[in-house]
């Protein structure tokens, strides 16, 4: 079992970064975790310039990014943080950071972009979720807030939670989670049996946590949508594929963004 928790925060240095950094700081305190901030330089390289000029321009870009990142993070007393700024693709740098010593949570901000809001999982976080073995955590950047102690697990018997990774998640979050709610995608006997089985498993990991099973499937009429409680949504990795019509019809996009609810994706 990993000895330390670590948060890997992907930041774009736009104004909403302040919301992401605030969330990461609060989460780092809850998880007793170190933090690695990663910023990817964008834009075309100055390829027509001489080599020394290109290097100077590249260094100037890095310096500007560093100053911006420092402006966002300096007001938070992080105890153990690192920074990586450069021209790289996220899967490559995440692969370099991979270390069995750490249980890593890759945190990405979710922003509204007109009609593209419904496709937020089709951008950076989609790559992270589909192509890595990390826990992925999407944070809506609407407003700054605390981290809920209520966790709502969206459950499907056809795509059950990875039990090993579920245990790792509960171990990491044990100081944070107070209430667990299990919500089925489909309500039938097969799913009801699975939810009971999952509840027993979770009680073994967290015997003092209150666990309840919602007796209605996730839908537009679901209590979770109507009441929009302060909660963290947890789903299994393959459940959220954009091609999965069940996932899209359950309006998880709206629950996450409009409800300003963080989304944790458990790797398969």
C-alpha positions, 0 to 999 in steps of 0.5 A, spaced: 500 500 500 502 506 498 506 510 504 504 517 502 498 521 499 500 526 493 496 531 489 498 533 482 494 539 480 494 541 473 493 548 472 492 553 466 494 560 470 487 563 468 483 567 473 479 561 475 486 557 477 485 561 484 479 556 485 483 550 484 489 552 488 484 553 494 481 547 493 487 543 492 490 546 499 484 544 503 484 537 500 492 537 501 490 538 509 485 533 509 489 528 506 496 530 509 498 530 502 504 533 498 502 537 492 505 538 485 503 543 480 504 542 473 503 548 468 503 546 460 506 552 456 502 553 450 503 556 443 508 555 438 515 555 439 519 561 436 522 556 431 525 561 426 529 565 431 536 563 432 537 557 438 540 562 443 534 567 442 529 561 442 532 559 449 531 566 451 524 566 449 522 560 452 525 562 459 521 568 458 515 564 458 517 560 463 519 566 468 512 569 466 508 562 468 512 561 474 510 568 477 503 567 475 503 560 479 507 563 485 501 569 485 496 564 485 499 559 491 503 564 495 497 566 499 496 558 501 501 555 506 503 549 503 508 545 507 510 540 501 509 543 494 513 542 487 512 545 481 513 543 473 513 548 468 514 546 460 512 544 454 510 537 455 504 533 454 500 531 460 501 523 460 508 523 459 509 528 465 504 524 469 508 517 467 515 520 469 512 522 476 509 515 477 512 512 483 509 506 488 510 510 494 505 515 492 497 514 492 496 520 487 490 524 485 490 528 479 486 534 480 483 538 474 479 544 473 472 544 470 470 550 467 464 552 463 465 554 455 458 555 452 455 549 449 461 545 451 460 545 458 456 538 456 463 536 454 468 538 459 470 530 460 472 530 453 478 535 454 484 534 459 481 530 464 478 525 459 485 524 457 487 523 464 481 518 466 482 514 460 490 513 459 492 513 466 492 509 472 491 515 477 485 517 481 482 523 477 478 529 480 475 534 477 473 540 480 468 545 478 471 552 478 464 556 479 465 558 486 470 557 492 467 552 497 469 547 502 470 540 501 464 536 502 464 530 507 458 526 504 460 522 498 455 519 493 457 513 489 454 512 482 453 505 481 453 500 476 453 492 476 455 491 469 461 496 471 463 495 478 468 498 482 475 496 483 475 493 490 483 494 491 482 501 488 476 503 492 480 500 499 485 505 497 480 511 496 477 510 503 484 509 506 486 516 503 479 519 505 478 516 512 479 523 515 474 526 510 468 521 509 462 522 514 457 519 509 456 515 503 450 514 499 450 509 494 446 511 487 444 506 482 444 507 475 439 502 474 434 499 479 433 492 479 434 486 483 441 485 480 443 492 482 440 492 488 444 486 490 450 489 488 449 495 492 448 491 498 454 487 497 458 494 496 455 497 502 458 491 506 465 492 503 465 499 504 463 498 511 469 493 512 473 499 510 470 505 514 466 502 519 464 508 523 461 512 516 454 512 515 452 508 509 445 509 505 442 506 499 438 510 495 432 506 492 431 510 486 436 510 480 440 516 478 435 520 473 432 527 472 428 526 478 433 523 482 434 526 489 441 528 488 439 532 482 433 536 485 436 537 492 443 538 490 446 537 496 453 538 498 457 532 496 463 529 492 461 524 486 464 518 485 464 513 479 468 508 476 473 509 470 469 506 464 462 508 467 463 515 464 465 514 457 462 519 452 460 514 448 456 511 454 449 513 453 447 511 460 452 516 462 450 521 458 442 520 460 443 520 467 446 528 467 452 527 471 455 532 467 449 537 470 450 534 477 457 535 477 458 542 474 451 546 476 451 543 482 458 545 483 460 538 486 467 535 485 468 528 481 472 522 483 474 517 478 476 511 481 481 507 476 479 500 473 
